[in-house]
Amino acid sequence: MSKKLKGELFLYSGNRLVDGKVVYFLRKGCWVENSIKAKKIKLEEIIKLEKAVKSDEKDCLIIGPYLIEINDDGEILKLREKIRSQGLKINFQTYL
């Protein structure tokens, strides 16, 4: 954990390697697309879960995992992460 964390509750987020979709850590070997279903991680739990997350990255389940801050209700706080969680909203048929 290299960056200084300010909050109390977090989610691990990354991208699923097979399709690039944004996913959230639920448990070792299991990542979900819905952030509400993800494991809410308290600040003091991060070190314990870091090993499982790194293992999933090494096993090529996910790529680029990192922590994002949430509130007590599990809502993502940063706008960038809210946009990421909602997925791509571009209709490519418009451009063809």
C-alpha positions as CSV (number, residue, x, y, z in Angstrom):
1,M,0.0,0.0,0.0
2,S,2.0,2.9,-1.3
3,K,-0.5,5.8,-1.3
4,K,-1.8,7.5,1.9
5,L,-5.4,6.6,2.4
6,K,-7.7,9.2,4.0
7,G,-11.1,7.4,4.3
8,E,-12.4,4.6,6.5
9,L,-14.2,2.3,4.0
10,F,-13.0,1.1,0.6
11,L,-13.6,-1.2,-2.3
12,Y,-10.9,-2.9,-4.4
13,S,-11.5,-2.2,-8.1
14,G,-9.8,-3.4,-11.2
15,N,-10.5,-4.6,-14.6
16,R,-11.3,-8.2,-15.5
17,L,-8.5,-9.4,-17.8
18,V,-10.7,-11.5,-20.2
19,D,-13.0,-8.6,-21.2
20,G,-11.7,-5.4,-19.6
21,K,-14.9,-4.8,-17.6
22,V,-14.7,-2.9,-14.3
23,V,-15.0,-5.3,-11.4
24,Y,-14.9,-5.2,-7.6
25,F,-13.4,-7.6,-5.1
26,L,-15.8,-9.9,-3.2
27,R,-13.4,-12.6,-2.0
28,K,-10.2,-14.3,-3.3
29,G,-10.9,-15.5,-6.8
30,C,-14.3,-13.7,-7.0
31,W,-14.8,-10.3,-8.5
32,V,-18.2,-8.8,-9.2
33,E,-19.4,-6.1,-11.7
34,N,-21.8,-4.5,-9.2
35,S,-20.0,-2.3,-6.6
36,I,-22.9,-2.7,-4.2
37,K,-22.2,-6.5,-4.0
38,A,-18.5,-6.0,-3.4
39,K,-16.8,-6.5,0.0
40,K,-16.7,-3.2,2.0
41,I,-13.1,-3.0,3.3
42,K,-12.3,-1.2,6.5
43,L,-8.9,0.6,6.7
44,E,-7.5,-2.0,9.1
45,E,-8.5,-4.9,6.8
46,I,-6.6,-3.7,3.8
47,I,-3.2,-5.4,4.6
48,K,-5.0,-8.7,5.2
49,L,-6.8,-8.6,1.8
50,E,-3.9,-7.2,-0.2
51,K,-2.3,-10.6,-0.6
52,A,-5.5,-12.1,-2.0
53,V,-5.9,-9.3,-4.5
54,K,-2.3,-9.5,-5.6
55,S,-2.7,-13.3,-6.0
56,D,-5.8,-12.7,-8.3
57,E,-3.8,-10.3,-10.4
58,K,-0.9,-12.8,-10.6
59,D,-3.4,-15.5,-11.6
60,C,-4.6,-13.1,-14.5
61,L,-8.2,-12.8,-13.1
62,I,-7.9,-9.0,-12.9
63,I,-5.5,-6.2,-13.8
64,G,-4.6,-2.9,-12.1
65,P,-6.3,-3.4,-8.8
66,Y,-6.6,-0.3,-6.5
67,L,-8.6,1.0,-3.6
68,I,-11.5,3.4,-4.0
69,E,-13.2,5.2,-1.1
70,I,-16.9,4.7,-0.3
71,N,-19.2,6.0,2.3
72,D,-21.0,4.0,5.0
73,D,-23.8,3.2,2.6
74,G,-21.4,1.7,0.1
75,E,-21.7,4.6,-2.3
76,I,-18.6,5.5,-4.3
77,L,-17.4,9.0,-3.5
78,K,-15.2,10.1,-6.4
79,L,-16.9,11.2,-9.6
80,R,-14.3,9.4,-11.8
81,E,-15.1,6.1,-10.0
82,K,-18.8,6.6,-10.3
83,I,-18.5,7.0,-14.0
84,R,-16.2,3.9,-14.2
85,S,-18.8,1.9,-12.3
86,Q,-21.6,2.8,-14.6
87,G,-19.7,1.5,-17.7
88,L,-19.4,2.7,-21.2
89,K,-22.4,4.7,-22.3
90,I,-21.4,5.4,-26.0
91,N,-23.6,3.9,-28.7
92,F,-21.1,2.9,-31.3
93,Q,-23.8,2.3,-33.9
94,T,-24.2,6.1,-34.1
95,Y,-20.6,6.4,-35.5
96,L,-20.8,3.5,-38.1
